[in-house]
Amino acid sequence: MDVDELTQLVVKSLEDMKAVDVKQLDVRGKTVITDVLVIASGTSDRHVKALAQSVALDAKSAGHAPLGEEGINSGEWALVDLNGVVVHVMLPKVRDYYQLERLWAVDDETS
């Protein structure tokens, strides 16, 4: 499974669990950490946890066990590292505060 297929799997998992405002950011050439960032919001702490756990489980079932998972127990911001795809699931207030989409779009705006 390549990065694009893994991204599709992640997005489908998030959409199936009713994630809000799912965004995909291709960050190839901007960082060596990953190729794609997927950012989504959950409607509550429990929803954020469930979304992150669903992504991790679906990826593992497809043969891509996460390299790491962070913040799942807190429920405000969870991260699932699938190597080529890093997934951020946040409460809307946390997402608004950190504005990851804007951070990663800086090079695009100045080019």
N, C-alpha and C positions, 0 to 999 in steps of 0.2 A: 504494500500500500504506500503510495507516494504522499507528499505533503498535501496536494490538492484533495486527494481522496480522504485523507485524515481530517482535513478542514471540513469537508462535507459531512463526515460522520459526526464531528463535534457540533456543527451547526444544527444538524438534524436532531441530535440528542437534546440540545438546548431548546429547540422549537417544540419538540415533542413534550417537553416538561414546562412549556408555556413561559419561557424566558422572555424578557422585555428588551427591545431595542438591541438586537444582536448585530454586532459589527465585526467585519473581518478587515484586518490591516496587513497588507503585505509589507514586511519590513526587511526583505532581502536587500542587501546592499547598504542597509542602515545600521545593522548590528550582526554580530556573529552568534548571538545567543539563540536565535530562533529565526524561522522564515516567516511565520504568520502569527499574529496576535488575534485572538478572538475575545471580544469584550461583550458582556451581557449583564443585564440587571435582573435581580430577583425582587419580588414584592415584599419579602420579609426575611428575617434571619433564617428561618426554617427553609424557605424557598431557595435562598442562596446555597445553603448546605446541600439540599436535595439536587439542585442543578449541578453543582460541582461533583457530587457523588455519582450522579447519572453519567456525566461525561467520563469520569474515571472508569466506571464499570463498563460502559459501552466500548471505550477504547481498549480496555483489557480483554474484553470478549473478542475483539477484532484482532488481537495479537499485539497490541501496542500498550503494554503496561506503562503507567505513568512513571517518569523518572522521579517525580516528587509531587507532593500535595501540601499546600500551606493554607492556613486560615480557615479550614473547613469547620473546625469546632467553634470559632468565634461567630461566623455567620454574617459578618459585615463585608468581608472581602475574602474570597477564596481563589486560590491559584492552583491550576493543574498543569504541570509541565509534561508535555508529550514529546519533548525534544524539538521536532520541527514545527510544532504548534504549541503555543502557550495560551492557556485559557484563563481569563480574569472574569470572575462573577462577583458583582458588587451590589450593595444596596444603592438606590439612586442618589442618595445624599453623598455617599462616599465617591461614587463615580463622578458626580458633579464637582466635588472638591478637587480630586486628583486630575481630572480631564486628560486621561491617557490618550484619547484620540487626538486631541490638540497637540499634545507633546510629540507624538510620532509624526504628525503632519507638518511640523515646523520646516523641514527640508523641502517638502513639496511646495509650500507657500513661497519660499525664497528663491526657488529655481526659475 
